[in-house]
Amino acid sequence: MTKTANHDNPAVLNEEFLEEYSTQYSLRKYSKETAGNGISYLLDHDYGEIYFGVIENQIPKARLQKGIRLWEFGCGAGMNLIHLVSSLERRGIPVECAVGTDFSEALIAVAKQEAKKYLSPEQNKKVRFCVASHENLVEDTAKGLGVGQEALLGSFDVMVGVNTVRYCHRLMKENDVAVIIASLLADHGVCIVIDMNDKFPAFRSRIRDRLSKDAKAYYLPSLEGYAHPFSSAGLRILKRENFCWIPHSAGTGLTALMRALTPVLNTIAPSRAMRSLVIAQKTGEQRP
């Protein structure tokens, strides 16, 4: 029997996403050794500069000294979070705890293996991965970590989502998820979202998407579309921009070429860059 697509049904979309992100291809795509040179470069440069800029300039110094609390939602196989934890401690910024969540049980299993492989035993004590969907982030994570929900609320300094928020829009859950993220952030905590730019013309998947009759399943928000749910949830938008010309899967040659072309492309077509970036902060008590 041929399965008929039904993208008006969020449950069907969830099932299709789960199948897609449980394949061997996806496990390799999101694991450090097989993910591609492009993402390795970005974690050390474009993405890393964003993360460290936010952490060093927006998080209160008292919390930096105590140790920051991190959360990556849609963490995949954990490469981004593992790299961030390792890099922060090399820079002398202590990490109190780091949580990675993803709705794919297969990817979370790989993330746990990757953490053991690439982090020290002491760092591993601070990093936890568990299965959790964005729309049930608090409930699923509390259950996975074996803690009460109140232990999570209002306690995270930085929350990161890379290539994952667009799925909330496709499921029409973006406003609900933004409210959940806001509830998890501490005062002056910051959420960093990096996702596909709807104006970038060369995504291979976009060519396929335009030929599909199920346009809702491949919807990409505009830059303002990514930002609006967070501002509606009461967060202050610190930055919204398009950036990055290096594909995650790029090999060494393509990475080098796009690095060389980046200044030119940023000058002539900044709004056409590959990624959309939104940085949103929870405002509260006066920063020290």
Secondary structure in CASP SS format (residue, H / E / C, confidence):
PFRMAT SS
TARGET T0000
AUTHOR 0000-0000-0000
METHOD secondary structure of the structure
MODEL  1
M C 1.00
T C 1.00
K C 1.00
T C 1.00
A C 1.00
N C 1.00
H C 1.00
D C 1.00
N C 1.00
P H 1.00
A H 1.00
V H 1.00
L H 1.00
N H 1.00
E H 1.00
E H 1.00
F H 1.00
L H 1.00
E H 1.00
E H 1.00
Y C 1.00
S C 1.00
T C 1.00
Q H 1.00
Y H 1.00
S H 1.00
L H 1.00
R H 1.00
K H 1.00
Y C 1.00
S C 1.00
K H 1.00
E H 1.00
T H 1.00
A C 1.00
G C 1.00
N H 1.00
G H 1.00
I H 1.00
S H 1.00
Y H 1.00
L H 1.00
L H 1.00
D H 1.00
H C 1.00
D H 1.00
Y H 1.00
G H 1.00
E H 1.00
I H 1.00
Y H 1.00
F H 1.00
G H 1.00
V H 1.00
I H 1.00
E H 1.00
N H 1.00
Q H 1.00
I C 1.00
P C 1.00
K H 1.00
A H 1.00
R H 1.00
L H 1.00
Q H 1.00
K H 1.00
G C 1.00
I E 1.00
R E 1.00
L E 1.00
W E 1.00
E E 1.00
F E 1.00
G C 1.00
C C 1.00
G C 1.00
A C 1.00
G C 1.00
M H 1.00
N H 1.00
L H 1.00
I H 1.00
H H 1.00
L H 1.00
V H 1.00
S H 1.00
S H 1.00
L H 1.00
E H 1.00
R H 1.00
R C 1.00
G C 1.00
I C 1.00
P C 1.00
V E 1.00
E E 1.00
C E 1.00
A E 1.00
V E 1.00
G E 1.00
T E 1.00
D E 1.00
F C 1.00
S C 1.00
E H 1.00
A H 1.00
L H 1.00
I H 1.00
A H 1.00
V H 1.00
A H 1.00
K H 1.00
Q H 1.00
E H 1.00
A H 1.00
K H 1.00
K H 1.00
Y H 1.00
L C 1.00
S C 1.00
P H 1.00
E H 1.00
Q H 1.00
N H 1.00
K C 1.00
K C 1.00
V E 1.00
R E 1.00
F E 1.00
C E 1.00
V E 1.00
A C 1.00
S C 1.00
H H 1.00
E H 1.00
N H 1.00
L H 1.00
V H 1.00
E H 1.00
D H 1.00
T H 1.00
A H 1.00
K H 1.00
G H 1.00
L H 1.00
G C 1.00
V C 1.00
G C 1.00
Q H 1.00
E H 1.00
A H 1.00
L C 1.00
L C 1.00
G C 1.00
S C 1.00
F E 1.00
D E 1.00
V E 1.00
M E 1.00
V E 1.00
G E 1.00
V E 1.00
N C 1.00
T C 1.00
V H 1.00
R H 1.00
Y H 1.00
C H 1.00
H H 1.00
R H 1.00
L C 1.00
M C 1.00
K C 1.00
E H 1.00
N H 1.00
D H 1.00
V H 1.00
A H 1.00
V H 1.00
I H 1.00
I H 1.00
A H 1.00
S H 1.00
L H 1.00
L E 1.00
A E 1.00
D E 1.00
H E 1.00
G E 1.00
V E 1.00
C E 1.00
I E 1.00
V E 1.00
I E 1.00
D E 1.00
M E 1.00
N C 1.00
D C 1.00
K C 1.00
F C 1.00
P C 1.00
A C 1.00
F C 1.00
R H 1.00
S H 1.00
R H 1.00
I H 1.00
R H 1.00
D H 1.00
R H 1.00
L H 1.00
S C 1.00
K C 1.00
D C 1.00
A H 1.00
K H 1.00
A H 1.00
Y H 1.00
Y C 1.00
L C 1.00
P C 1.00
S C 1.00
L H 1.00
E H 1.00
G H 1.00
Y H 1.00
A H 1.00
H H 1.00
P H 1.00
F H 1.00
S H 1.00
S H 1.00
A C 1.00
G C 1.00
L C 1.00
R E 1.00
I E 1.00
L E 1.00
K E 1.00
R E 1.00
E E 1.00
N E 1.00
F E 1.00
C C 1.00
W C 1.00
I C 1.00
P C 1.00
H C 1.00
S C 1.00
A C 1.00
G C 1.00
T H 1.00
G H 1.00
L H 1.00
T H 1.00
A H 1.00
L H 1.00
M H 1.00
R H 1.00
A H 1.00
L H 1.00
T H 1.00
P H 1.00
V H 1.00
L H 1.00
N H 1.00
T H 1.00
I H 1.00
A C 1.00
P H 1.00
S H 1.00
R H 1.00
A C 1.00
M C 1.00
R E 1.00
S E 1.00
L E 1.00
V E 1.00
I E 1.00
A E 1.00
Q E 1.00
K C 1.00
T C 1.00
G C 1.00
E C 1.00
Q C 1.00
R C 1.00
P C 1.00
END
